[in-house]
């Protein structure tokens, strides 16, 4: 088990920024590929961003590319998601997720991840 705890969500005006953090426990965090997903009310959970265990490979959904940045600090067992130029349609619960890996890749499919955080609410007002 790799408990994941997200933080950093909140209410922000359109055009504003937030930084989400996801803290993981355990000594094997550096061998986990990590991802961020979100779920808006009445919608399915969708992929937002992913990062390989090394941090050298990142991937983004088209809807957030150029506005969001995923990064990680393996020494702190933490993955981050920087949200810039926020839009009302970014309003959702954001989830951090992790997958134990042996290769240096990133993953888009929710079913490919083993561990999930409880989520943090991001609300963007117009």
C-alpha positions in Angstrom: 0.0 0.0 0.0 1.1 3.5 -0.8 -1.2 6.0 0.8 -1.6 9.1 -1.2 -2.7 12.4 0.3 -3.6 15.4 -1.9 -3.6 19.0 -0.8 -3.6 22.5 -2.3 -7.1 22.6 -3.7 -9.4 25.6 -3.2 -11.5 28.3 -4.7 -9.8 30.6 -7.3 -11.0 33.1 -9.9 -10.6 32.3 -13.6 -7.1 33.1 -14.8 -5.7 32.2 -11.4 -3.3 29.5 -10.3 -3.0 26.7 -7.8 -0.4 24.1 -6.9 -1.7 20.7 -5.9 0.6 18.4 -3.9 0.4 14.6 -3.4 2.4 13.2 -0.6 3.1 9.5 -0.6 4.3 7.3 2.3 6.7 4.4 1.9 10.2 3.9 0.7 9.4 2.9 -2.9 7.9 6.2 -4.1 10.7 6.7 -6.6 9.7 3.5 -8.4 6.2 4.7 -9.0 4.8 6.3 -12.1 2.3 8.9 -10.9 -0.8 10.5 -12.4 -3.4 13.1 -11.9 -7.1 12.7 -12.8 -10.1 14.8 -12.2 -13.8 14.3 -12.0 -16.4 17.1 -12.4 -20.0 16.7 -11.1 -22.0 14.4 -13.4 -19.0 13.5 -15.5 -16.6 10.6 -15.7 -13.1 10.7 -14.2 -10.7 12.0 -16.8 -6.9 11.9 -17.3 -5.1 15.2 -16.6 -1.4 14.5 -16.4 1.2 11.8 -15.8 4.8 11.6 -14.9 7.4 8.7 -15.0 9.2 7.6 -12.0 12.3 9.6 -13.0 10.3 12.7 -13.8 11.8 12.7 -17.3 8.7 11.8 -19.1 5.5 13.7 -18.8 2.1 13.6 -20.5 -0.9 15.9 -20.5 -4.5 15.9 -21.7 -5.0 18.2 -24.6 -7.4 20.3 -22.5 -4.6 21.3 -20.0 -1.5 21.2 -22.1 0.4 24.5 -21.8 -1.5 25.4 -18.7 -0.7 22.6 -16.2 2.7 21.3 -15.2 3.3 18.0 -13.4 6.5 17.5 -11.5 7.9 15.3 -8.7 10.4 15.4 -5.9 11.4 11.8 -5.1 13.4 13.0 -2.1 10.2 14.3 -0.6 7.9 11.5 -1.8 5.8 14.2 -3.4 4.3 14.8 -6.8 2.9 18.2 -7.8 0.5 19.6 -10.3 0.8 23.3 -11.1 -2.5 24.7 -12.5 -2.2 28.0 -14.4 -4.7 30.1 -16.4 -7.5 28.2 -14.7 -10.9 28.1 -16.4 -14.3 27.4 -14.9 -14.3 24.1 -16.8 -11.3 23.0 -14.7 -13.6 22.8 -11.7 -13.4 19.2 -10.4 -12.1 17.0 -7.7 -8.5 16.2 -8.5 -7.1 12.8 -7.7 -3.5 11.7 -7.4 -2.7 8.1 -8.4 0.3 5.8 -8.5 1.5 2.7 -10.1 4.6 0.5 -9.3 6.7 0.2 -12.4 9.9 -1.3 -13.7 10.1 0.9 -16.8 10.4 4.6 -17.2 7.0 5.5 -18.7 3.9 7.4 -18.0 0.3 6.1 -18.2 -3.0 7.6 -19.2 -5.5 4.9 -18.3 -7.1 5.0 -14.9 -7.3 1.2 -14.7 -3.5 1.1 -15.0 -3.0 2.7 -11.6 -3.0 0.8 -8.3 -3.3 3.5 -5.6 -5.5 6.6 -5.4 -5.7 9.5 -3.1 -9.0 10.9 -1.6 -9.1 13.9 -3.9 -8.9 17.6 -3.5 -11.5 20.0 -4.7 -10.6 22.7 -7.2 -13.3 25.3 -7.9 -12.8 28.1 -10.5 -15.2 31.0 -10.5 -15.9 33.0 -13.6 
